[in-house]
Amino acid sequence: MHEENRGRVLREHFGIAAALGQYVIALAGNPNVGKSTVFNALTGLRQHTGNWPGKTVDNAQGTFTYRQKPFLLVDLPGTYSILAHTVEEQVARDFICFGQPNATLVVLDATCLERNLNLALQVMEITPNVVVCVNLMDEARKKNIAIDLPALEKELGVPVVPTAARKGEGLDTLRETLYQVSTGARKSIPRQLVYSQAVEEAVEKLVPTIQRLIDHKLNPRWVALRLLDGDKAFIESISRHLELQLSPKALQEVAAL
Amino acid sequence: MQPSDKLSLADLTVGTAGRISSVELDGLLRRRILDLGMIPGTQVECIRKSPVGDPIAFRVRNTMIALRSDAANLIKVYPF
């Protein structure tokens, strides 16, 4: 029942046709990190997926089978952030939030990890089902950049897989990790950012009300942070995608807190 | 406070660097600047200025970022 509903939401809201029993994986990353190369390497598709026509994601999906399980990979637009200042970011955020993918694969550029980690941390605030792929390892080697991957994995609290997708390096491990996270065989507790005391106190006050309003469909802490941001577009997305009527009264209730 | 608090990214001359002290922008542009890794404490180097001084290119965490001068004016720095 739950899965049928997800299938319907994916179809109607995102233009994605996921078969029953298919594991859905969202693919996120900054622009130019080789996201499409990872996508093509996993799905065997050759075409360049190109840019985003409005809000539909239907021409950026591919499938693969691993250990007899069917996977649907959805290539999201390249973004530095998912705090929605642009249509692309809104698409990426809405999909990760409301499309309920079984796992989200965040592709990072090994040659500028620091800037890329911003997006990974943002995704980890939304969902624990995250796999981080450090791509362009070949480029990093050329530039003599060494990355302590076990330390990174420990710090982030989610699986980290090094790849050079262009050369096919690391893809087997990536498939296996995606399989484990999607099926729930591997659970993570991602590192969560702790904000200033004032923000944390406000979040704590908001969470019980949010939990009641959104009925456990989203991570309440994350929703609280967005409300504190005053992100109006996000509130509209909640109403639209969760198909619940957030009455002005309910929102006033939250605003009043 | 020291007078250097008043210095902004727009005041950096080509080839000089500063460390961000505060980002006095709001809303979406503030969010964008923070997302690009320009947060208090970040080292920023002025790479080049266009002939009319707007926009200005900066190096931030190994990435080149161009800013309009009205935004650069509101990102305050300590000089190096």
Chai-1 contact restraints between the chains, C-beta under 6 A:
chainA,res_idxA,chainB,res_idxB,connection_type,confidence,min_distance_angstrom,max_distance_angstrom,comment,restraint_id
A,Y80,B,D35,contact,1.0,0.0,6.0,A-B,restraint_1
A,S81,B,D35,contact,1.0,0.0,6.0,A-B,restraint_2
A,L83,B,R31,contact,1.0,0.0,6.0,A-B,restraint_3
A,H85,B,L28,contact,1.0,0.0,6.0,A-B,restraint_4
A,H85,B,R32,contact,1.0,0.0,6.0,A-B,restraint_5
A,C112,B,N62,contact,1.0,0.0,6.0,A-B,restraint_6
A,E114,B,R61,contact,1.0,0.0,6.0,A-B,restraint_7
A,R115,B,G37,contact,1.0,0.0,6.0,A-B,restraint_8
A,R115,B,R61,contact,1.0,0.0,6.0,A-B,restraint_9
A,N118,B,D35,contact,1.0,0.0,6.0,A-B,restraint_10
